[in-house]
Amino acid sequence: MNARILLAVFIVAALSLAALPAQLRVATTHPLLGDLARQVGGEHVAVIDLLRPGQDLHHFEPAASDLRALAGVPLVLASGKNLESYLPKLQDSLGPGVRIVEVGRTIPSLKVTPGDAVFLCCPEHMAGGIDPHWWHSPANMARAAGIVAKAFAEADPANAAAYKANGDAAAKRIHALKAWAKEQIAVIPRSKRKLVTAHAAFGYFCKEFGFQFIPVMGLAQEEDYSPKFIAEALRIIREEKITGIFPEDQSNPRILREISRQSGVAVAKPLIADGTNPGAGSTFEGMLRHNVAAIVETLSQP
């Protein structure tokens, strides 16, 4: 290839790249939101994940390097429901020109009630507190797809139709996942649909799929449990005839192992609670399929 032809090829390539529309840059504070943003945004959106798989959702705060990566980003998607306590500080750091959309803000909330947990860890998580784990509900995630599509359309009106179509397609896939989950769960006798977990992260899942929810450690990941607490947990497990106790993927199962030892009830496979599990557990589909399979495996046994 001579020099003139090579130059012509480079010019055509450069013109083609210049003709491509600029992508909307969007940051997310949760891997599940990053997954959803990529589905809804498609080729029109470049997603920056502030919190990456494997990190602790409840103790994360953006570092200086994270803030530098957000330079020029007009839109941040946050989970909301008081999960990210750092949002006011983040808004101050980014300035008024950056919009933070709390995706969970308009999604109906579940509140902690006195019967929701044997042990409530702190004043913020006492009765009346909001459960922030809304993403365990397929219905909520389908609604979130529409919220994300609207936020993208407002930030990038030229591609509003594409965002609407992608959001509708994402919601359709989520509804199909819910139908799959219901088929799987149907093999569990209704009398055994009691989900015992360490922390109170599965209230939305249990409401959607008809489980009695029995978290024995409240909402936060605390480690101070008295003999009185353990005795109360054992009483409930025996009275409810529980057949399996589910730890979470990123929590210390020590206290559940002790309860298992004293009650004779087996510790089941860990559930993905926060959607930050590396691999498939950082997508909604991967998380839901893993959790449903683990629950069915344990609770469908005679």
Disulfide bonds with the S-S distance in Angstrom:
none
